[in-house]
Amino acid sequence: MTAAIIFASNKLGAVHDDQMQLMLDKFNLGKLISFQKTVNGAMGQTMFVSSKEGDFILKGNPLYPGQFIEEKFFIENIHKRTNVTVPTPYIIDDSEEIFGWSYSLMPCLQGEHMNSEHLKVTLNTADKFEIAESIAKTLADLHSWKVTRFGELDTNNLNIAAFEGSYTIWLYNRIKFWLEDAKKYSVITDEDLTRVDLLLEDSKEAFDDFSSPSFVMGDFKPGNFLIHPGMNGWEISGLFDFTNSYFGDPISDLIKMITVYLDNGEPELASHLIQVYFNGSEEKEAIKKRIKVHMLHQRVLDWGCAKAMNMVTWDNELSFSYWVESYTDSVASLLV
């Protein structure tokens, strides 16, 4: 389930003070002060809990079997293998006796989301470049966790279950599946499908030749990390939510932040992130081909979701292929 697209959500329902205190007592975490739902919670699963022993994040009512097991696995390995700050220790309580559902508990990390209302009005240009650079270095650090096969975590044995066929087949089939799904809610023409096929075919060799899978967070976006001014400027002070993590092409993790910068009219920040991350790589042609497909993948998901929920934020008359190519061409042009 680590690489699945999850739309459903198991809400927490009503939670009471006495239940929270029972949970804190179970782990000797002090007297309850307060608790509330988190503003940027993972699909309604999270609550901020404050006690006299500290501040914590509760994540409850798992979306699928093994959700907390996989998150604990990823957090513990990232903590051990990299310098990236993650919420550890990560406690799991499989018992449902307190809330009626199992849950995990982790420390609340310091910092703010970069898209918070406070930071939107206080960050200057230099701050934003520091943040983009910190994002690039954090991702590079995450991706230093290399593995020997493409796949997702099997939470039954904590081994990597290989994607069926190959990574290329898995990724291409995923794109085609969600493009077909988008046809239920929007106009996808034969020309759109032909342009997608041409891009995939043009990039196939670059993917087939790629043989260095690494950890992929799968959902690196402003809502899943915190920033804080450190000794050497702004830095990523915490990273969390590994529900969509797997092992594949690491550059896919850049896409959501590049898109944020492009949509905000800040291509110079996207360019800085890319230049710091690739740090003079000589494989730019292959990278260009792969990153365009990863952008296509994300745009297919975003197009289908926006059309299905009637939440389109762009010109609704744009064709799918024109809209997508404005992004794929932009991201390729940043790799100079």
SULGISUL-V550860 format. One line per field, one symbol per residue. phi: phi as a letter, one per 20 degrees, with the letter a starting at -180 (. if undefined). psi: psi as a letter, one per 40 degrees, with the letter a starting at -180 (. if undefined). Layout:
phi = ???
psi = ???
This chain:
phi = .fdfeddfbefemfcdgffffffffgdldnefdabafffdfflmedcecdcfeqdcdecclgfagngfffffgfffffffecdfecfcfdeddffdfednbfbccbfeefocffdfgffgddfeffgffffffffffffffgfffecdbercfeffcldeefffnafffgffffffffffffffdbedeffgffffffffffdgffffefccfbfcfnbebgfdbdcbfdfdofbfdacbmdfdfacaeffffffffgfgfffemcffffffgffffelmgedffffgfffffffggfffffffffffelcfdcgfeffgffffffefffffffee
psi = edeihhdihhidahhiddddddddddeffahhdiiiiidfigfeeiihhhieeaiihhhigidiheddddddddddddddeiehhigiihhhheieddeeiiiihiihiiaiheeiddddedhaddddddddddddddddddeegiieihaihhedefihhiihciddddddddddddddddedeihhidddddddddddddedddddehfgiihhdefhideeiiiihadfahiheihigfdeiahahdededdddddddddeffddddddddddddffiefdddddddddddddddddddddddddeffheiheeiiddddddddddddddeg.
